[in-house]
Amino acid sequence: MVGFTSYMAVALEEARAAGARGEVPVGAVVVGPDGVVARAGNKVRELCDPTAHAEVLVIREACRLIGSERLGGYDLYVTLEPCPMCAAAISGARIGRLYYGASDPKSGGVEVGARVFSHPQCHHVPEVYDGIDAVESAAVLRNFFAGKRR
């Protein structure tokens, strides 16, 4: 039996890099059969683009690199529960499995809030695994916002 390898450490690296740039520290990585395909962190402020969430950026890059608009059979790791916009992008890209760290009771779109994958209009529902390195993912966010409040 093949063991499970988590790529959340790579997503956490991207989250920390985003935080260092002054972005909300969320990181994401797309993984295929041969390992990491693409990685990204939030760039909303840098690109002046409200859609430049880590998940959207990493999906765009992975699709570009593999030459397809669909990522069936690929996994997405993200440090924070995707928002409704990102959950819709994940569905549209046909991501096979979604692994996320911290829950997002304020803006989540998977297990709280909009619950995008539960809607009948959702064309594809990935396998979802939550709580992967949740403590560390939440700490990165908490430390970032604590620094902003000083």
Backbone as JSON, one array per atom type, in Angstrom:
{
  "sequence": "MVGFTSYMAVALEEARAAGARGEVPVGAVVVGPDGVVARAGNKVRELCDPTAHAEVLVIREACRLIGSERLGGYDLYVTLEPCPMCAAAISGARIGRLYYGASDPKSGGVEVGARVFSHPQCHHVPEVYDGIDAVESAAVLRNFFAGKRR",
  "N": [[0.84, -1.2, 0.0], [0.52, 2.22, -0.8], [1.72, 5.03, 0.91], [0.28, 8.03, 2.36], [1.18, 11.23, 1.31], [1.54, 14.4, 2.45], [1.23, 17.65, 1.13], [0.97, 19.99, 2.39], [2.91, 21.47, 3.73], [4.25, 22.8, 1.69], [2.23, 24.48, 0.77], [1.96, 26.01, 3.07], [4.44, 27.33, 3.06], [4.04, 29.01, 0.87], [1.94, 30.53, 1.9], [3.19, 31.88, 4.03], [5.03, 33.4, 2.56], [3.26, 35.02, 1.13], [2.15, 36.49, 3.25], [4.45, 37.87, 4.08], [4.67, 39.61, 1.96], [2.65, 41.3, 2.54], [0.16, 40.43, 1.95], [-2.94, 38.69, 2.67], [-2.19, 35.81, 4.38], [-2.45, 33.15, 2.68], [-1.89, 30.08, 1.17], [-1.42, 27.88, -1.63], [-1.22, 24.75, -3.4], [-0.97, 22.74, -6.29], [-1.04, 19.35, -6.96], [0.12, 16.64, -8.83], [0.38, 13.37, -10.37], [3.17, 13.16, -10.49], [4.11, 14.81, -8.5], [4.51, 18.19, -7.23], [2.87, 20.55, -9.19], [2.14, 23.24, -9.5], [2.36, 26.24, -7.57], [1.2, 28.77, -5.3], [0.56, 31.92, -3.71], [-1.67, 34.22, -2.06], [-2.35, 37.16, -4.0], [-3.84, 39.45, -4.09], [-3.69, 42.21, -3.37], [-1.24, 42.93, -4.54], [-1.68, 42.49, -7.29], [-3.87, 44.05, -7.65], [-6.39, 42.83, -7.83], [-9.32, 41.36, -7.1], [-9.87, 38.68, -7.48], [-7.54, 37.29, -7.23], [-6.89, 35.13, -5.5], [-5.08, 32.59, -3.73], [-5.89, 29.98, -4.49], [-7.19, 30.33, -6.99], [-5.12, 31.43, -8.52], [-3.23, 29.34, -8.47], [-4.62, 27.26, -9.69], [-5.01, 28.36, -12.25], [-2.32, 28.49, -13.12], [-1.51, 25.79, -13.0], [-3.26, 24.65, -14.88], [-2.37, 25.98, -17.18], [0.25, 25.0, -17.35], [-0.12, 22.24, -17.73], [-1.62, 22.25, -19.96], [-4.43, 22.15, -20.16], [-7.87, 22.78, -19.39], [-8.95, 21.46, -17.32], [-8.46, 19.68, -14.28], [-8.7, 17.02, -13.48], [-8.0, 14.27, -11.41], [-5.95, 15.53, -10.16], [-4.66, 17.03, -7.14], [-5.49, 19.51, -4.73], [-4.0, 21.51, -2.36], [-4.62, 23.69, 0.25], [-4.18, 26.34, 2.55], [-6.27, 27.5, 3.95], [-9.78, 27.16, 4.37], [-11.48, 27.17, 1.33], [-13.05, 30.06, -0.13], [-16.4, 30.9, -1.35], [-16.08, 31.7, -4.1], [-13.6, 30.54, -4.79], [-14.16, 27.86, -4.27], [-16.02, 27.36, -6.27], [-14.34, 27.66, -8.5], [-12.63, 25.52, -8.06], [-14.4, 23.4, -8.39], [-15.11, 23.85, -11.09], [-12.65, 23.38, -12.32], [-12.44, 20.75, -11.94], [-11.0, 19.48, -9.9], [-9.59, 16.71, -8.25], [-9.16, 15.97, -5.5], [-9.5, 17.88, -2.56], [-7.6, 19.33, -0.11], [-7.59, 20.98, 2.89], [-6.43, 23.35, 5.36], [-7.0, 25.3, 7.89], [-10.29, 26.02, 9.08], [-12.76, 28.36, 7.88], [-14.78, 30.27, 9.38], [-15.86, 32.77, 8.83], [-15.72, 33.39, 6.04], [-15.81, 31.05, 4.59], [-16.49, 28.57, 2.05], [-16.97, 25.91, 1.81], [-17.36, 23.98, 4.03], [-18.66, 25.64, 5.78], [-20.81, 28.54, 5.67], [-21.54, 29.25, 2.33], [-21.35, 26.64, 1.29], [-20.67, 25.43, -1.24], [-20.17, 23.0, -2.65], [-22.33, 21.48, -1.96], [-24.54, 22.31, -3.31], [-27.12, 21.77, -5.76], [-26.51, 22.79, -8.26], [-23.83, 22.55, -8.52], [-21.4, 21.24, -10.51], [-19.28, 19.45, -10.22], [-17.92, 17.66, -7.57], [-15.26, 17.61, -5.46], [-13.29, 15.17, -3.61], [-13.13, 15.9, -0.21], [-10.92, 16.88, 2.29], [-10.47, 18.02, 5.4], [-8.79, 20.06, 7.92], [-6.05, 19.51, 7.71], [-2.95, 20.03, 8.92], [-4.1, 22.09, 10.41], [-3.77, 23.6, 12.79], [-1.28, 24.88, 12.51], [-1.78, 26.28, 10.12], [-3.86, 28.0, 10.93], [-2.46, 29.45, 12.86], [-0.59, 30.89, 11.34], [-2.25, 32.69, 10.01], [-3.48, 33.97, 12.23], [-1.24, 35.15, 13.5], [-0.41, 36.93, 11.51], [-2.62, 38.75, 11.36], [-2.62, 39.66, 13.99], [-0.27, 41.11, 14.03], [-1.02, 43.21, 12.37], [-2.78, 44.61, 13.94], [-1.33, 45.93, 15.83]],
  "CA": [[0.0, 0.0, 0.0], [1.26, 3.47, -0.9], [1.37, 5.93, 2.0], [-0.19, 9.38, 2.05], [2.16, 12.31, 1.44], [0.89, 15.71, 2.49], [1.97, 18.77, 0.54], [0.55, 21.2, 3.08], [4.09, 22.27, 4.07], [4.51, 23.66, 0.53], [1.19, 25.52, 0.82], [2.3, 26.9, 4.19], [5.54, 28.19, 2.58], [3.41, 30.04, 0.03], [1.16, 31.41, 2.78], [4.14, 32.76, 4.73], [5.57, 34.34, 1.56], [2.2, 36.0, 0.87], [2.11, 37.36, 4.42], [5.64, 38.74, 4.03], [4.39, 40.63, 0.94], [1.53, 42.12, 3.0], [-1.1, 39.8, 1.53], [-3.49, 37.74, 3.61], [-1.33, 34.64, 4.18], [-3.06, 31.9, 2.23], [-1.07, 29.45, 0.15], [-2.03, 26.72, -2.29], [-0.37, 23.97, -4.28], [-1.62, 21.68, -7.07], [-0.17, 18.18, -7.0], [-0.27, 15.6, -9.78], [1.02, 12.06, -10.16], [4.62, 13.31, -10.36], [4.43, 15.79, -7.47], [4.02, 19.57, -7.31], [2.71, 21.11, -10.53], [2.15, 24.7, -9.38], [2.19, 26.75, -6.2], [0.89, 30.2, -5.3], [0.01, 32.56, -2.52], [-2.54, 35.34, -2.39], [-1.75, 38.34, -4.62], [-4.96, 40.37, -4.3], [-3.21, 43.6, -3.32], [-0.15, 43.09, -5.5], [-2.22, 42.55, -8.65], [-5.1, 44.86, -7.63], [-7.33, 41.9, -8.42], [-10.02, 40.66, -6.03], [-9.92, 37.24, -7.75], [-6.19, 36.74, -7.16], [-6.72, 34.26, -4.34], [-4.08, 31.54, -3.97], [-6.48, 28.85, -5.21], [-7.44, 30.72, -8.38], [-3.82, 31.58, -9.17], [-2.56, 28.04, -8.64], [-5.4, 26.52, -10.7], [-4.66, 28.95, -13.56], [-0.96, 28.11, -13.49], [-1.48, 24.35, -13.25], [-3.93, 24.41, -16.17], [-1.46, 26.47, -18.22], [1.41, 24.12, -17.44], [-0.46, 20.92, -18.28], [-2.29, 22.46, -21.24], [-5.83, 21.72, -20.09], [-8.71, 23.58, -18.49], [-9.45, 20.55, -16.29], [-7.42, 19.08, -13.45], [-9.15, 15.74, -12.92], [-6.87, 13.45, -10.98], [-4.98, 16.37, -9.45], [-5.04, 17.41, -5.79], [-5.24, 20.9, -4.33], [-3.78, 21.76, -0.94], [-4.73, 25.12, 0.55], [-4.04, 26.51, 4.0], [-7.53, 27.99, 4.52], [-10.98, 26.71, 3.67], [-11.77, 28.06, 0.2], [-14.25, 30.9, -0.15], [-17.31, 30.43, -2.4], [-15.5, 31.91, -5.43], [-12.56, 29.54, -5.01], [-14.81, 26.55, -4.32], [-16.59, 27.25, -7.62], [-13.22, 27.44, -9.41], [-12.18, 24.15, -7.81], [-15.39, 22.55, -9.06], [-14.97, 24.05, -12.53], [-11.4, 22.77, -12.76], [-12.6, 19.3, -11.73], [-9.98, 19.0, -8.97], [-9.98, 15.41, -7.71], [-9.2, 16.0, -4.04], [-9.19, 19.15, -1.91], [-7.12, 19.24, 1.26], [-7.38, 22.33, 3.43], [-6.0, 23.44, 6.75], [-7.91, 25.96, 8.83], [-11.66, 26.35, 8.69], [-12.99, 29.8, 7.78], [-16.17, 30.52, 9.74], [-16.3, 34.07, 8.32], [-15.84, 33.47, 4.58], [-15.68, 29.73, 3.98], [-17.49, 28.18, 1.06], [-16.99, 24.46, 1.68], [-18.05, 23.38, 5.18], [-19.49, 26.68, 6.41], [-21.25, 29.53, 4.69], [-22.27, 28.9, 1.1], [-21.29, 25.19, 1.04], [-20.78, 25.36, -2.7], [-20.2, 21.63, -3.16], [-23.61, 20.87, -1.6], [-25.6, 22.83, -4.18], [-27.43, 20.94, -6.94], [-25.91, 23.4, -9.44], [-22.4, 22.24, -8.54], [-21.19, 20.2, -11.52], [-18.26, 18.48, -9.79], [-17.59, 17.74, -6.14], [-14.03, 16.88, -5.15], [-13.18, 14.59, -2.28], [-12.67, 16.99, 0.65], [-10.27, 16.5, 3.54], [-10.19, 19.26, 6.14], [-8.0, 19.96, 9.14], [-4.67, 19.13, 7.45], [-2.08, 21.07, 9.51], [-5.01, 23.19, 10.74], [-3.23, 24.43, 13.87], [-0.24, 25.74, 11.93], [-2.43, 27.16, 9.15], [-4.56, 29.04, 11.69], [-1.46, 30.28, 13.53], [-0.03, 31.81, 10.35], [-3.26, 33.76, 9.83], [-3.65, 34.7, 13.5], [-0.04, 35.98, 13.71], [-0.46, 38.01, 10.52], [-3.59, 39.76, 11.75], [-2.19, 40.24, 15.26], [0.73, 42.11, 13.65], [-1.72, 44.35, 11.76], [-3.53, 45.33, 14.98], [-0.4, 46.6, 16.77]],
  "C": [[0.88, 1.25, 0.0], [0.78, 4.4, 0.22], [0.95, 7.3, 1.5], [0.95, 10.36, 2.27], [1.41, 13.62, 1.39], [1.82, 16.76, 1.88], [1.58, 20.09, 1.21], [1.75, 22.07, 3.48], [4.44, 23.22, 2.93], [3.49, 24.79, 0.5], [1.48, 26.51, 1.94], [3.47, 27.82, 3.83], [4.98, 29.34, 1.75], [2.61, 31.03, 0.87], [2.09, 32.39, 3.5], [4.73, 33.81, 3.78], [4.52, 35.42, 1.24], [2.12, 36.99, 2.03], [3.27, 38.34, 4.45], [5.48, 39.85, 3.0], [3.23, 41.54, 1.35], [0.18, 41.6, 2.56], [-1.64, 38.94, 2.67], [-2.79, 36.41, 3.35], [-2.09, 33.33, 3.93], [-2.19, 31.37, 1.1], [-1.75, 28.22, -0.39], [-1.01, 26.04, -3.2], [-1.22, 22.91, -4.99], [-0.59, 20.58, -7.24], [-0.75, 17.17, -7.98], [0.46, 14.31, -9.48], [2.53, 12.14, -9.94], [5.03, 14.35, -9.33], [3.85, 17.16, -7.76], [4.01, 20.04, -8.77], [2.82, 22.63, -10.48], [1.9, 25.06, -7.93], [1.96, 28.25, -6.26], [0.42, 30.64, -3.92], [-0.87, 33.71, -2.97], [-1.75, 36.5, -3.0], [-2.83, 39.38, -4.92], [-4.48, 41.81, -4.35], [-2.16, 43.86, -4.4], [-0.67, 43.27, -6.93], [-3.44, 43.45, -8.78], [-6.24, 44.07, -8.28], [-8.03, 41.12, -7.31], [-10.17, 39.16, -6.27], [-8.57, 36.56, -7.6], [-5.95, 36.0, -5.85], [-5.74, 33.15, -4.71], [-4.66, 30.4, -4.8], [-6.69, 29.16, -6.68], [-6.11, 30.81, -9.13], [-3.16, 30.23, -9.44], [-3.31, 27.17, -9.66], [-5.06, 27.04, -12.09], [-3.29, 28.46, -14.03], [-0.87, 26.62, -13.8], [-2.13, 24.03, -14.59], [-3.03, 24.84, -17.33], [-0.32, 25.47, -18.44], [1.07, 22.75, -18.03], [-1.22, 21.02, -19.6], [-3.72, 21.97, -21.27], [-6.59, 22.63, -19.13], [-9.26, 22.73, -17.34], [-8.28, 19.89, -15.57], [-7.93, 17.82, -12.75], [-7.96, 14.89, -12.57], [-5.78, 14.23, -10.27], [-5.55, 16.75, -8.09], [-4.71, 18.87, -5.56], [-5.11, 20.94, -2.82], [-3.86, 23.26, -0.74], [-4.8, 25.29, 2.06], [-5.33, 26.95, 4.69], [-8.69, 27.46, 3.7], [-11.32, 27.68, 2.53], [-13.08, 28.84, 0.36], [-15.19, 30.38, -1.25], [-16.75, 30.6, -3.81], [-14.48, 30.82, -5.74], [-13.15, 28.14, -5.07], [-15.43, 26.33, -5.7], [-15.48, 27.0, -8.65], [-12.68, 26.02, -9.27], [-13.11, 23.16, -8.5], [-15.23, 22.64, -10.57], [-13.73, 23.39, -13.1], [-11.42, 21.24, -12.59], [-11.46, 18.71, -10.89], [-10.47, 17.7, -8.34], [-10.15, 15.41, -6.2], [-8.77, 17.37, -3.55], [-8.79, 18.85, -0.48], [-6.97, 20.66, 1.77], [-7.09, 22.28, 4.91], [-7.07, 24.01, 7.66], [-9.3, 26.16, 8.24], [-11.8, 27.87, 8.65], [-14.46, 30.11, 8.08], [-16.73, 31.83, 9.19], [-16.6, 34.03, 6.82], [-15.75, 32.14, 3.87], [-16.8, 29.42, 3.01], [-17.62, 26.68, 0.9], [-17.81, 23.83, 2.81], [-18.92, 24.37, 5.93], [-19.97, 27.62, 5.31], [-22.0, 28.94, 3.53], [-22.31, 27.4, 0.81], [-21.52, 24.87, -0.44], [-20.93, 23.93, -3.21], [-21.51, 20.9, -2.84], [-24.76, 21.29, -2.5], [-25.86, 21.92, -5.37], [-26.8, 21.49, -8.22], [-24.42, 23.11, -9.55], [-22.17, 21.04, -9.45], [-20.2, 19.11, -11.1], [-17.96, 18.72, -8.32], [-16.31, 16.93, -5.9], [-14.17, 16.12, -3.84], [-12.59, 15.71, -1.41], [-12.12, 16.42, 1.94], [-9.87, 17.78, 4.26], [-9.3, 18.98, 7.34], [-6.56, 19.53, 8.94], [-3.75, 20.27, 7.91], [-2.89, 22.31, 9.88], [-4.43, 24.13, 11.79], [-2.19, 25.39, 13.31], [-0.83, 26.73, 10.93], [-3.14, 28.31, 9.86], [-3.58, 29.98, 12.37], [-0.85, 31.29, 12.57], [-0.99, 32.99, 10.14], [-3.39, 34.62, 11.08], [-2.46, 35.64, 13.74], [-0.01, 37.16, 12.74], [-1.4, 39.12, 10.98], [-3.26, 40.4, 13.1], [-1.16, 41.34, 14.99], [0.1, 43.35, 13.06], [-2.41, 45.21, 12.81], [-2.64, 46.12, 15.92], [-0.27, 48.06, 16.46]]
}
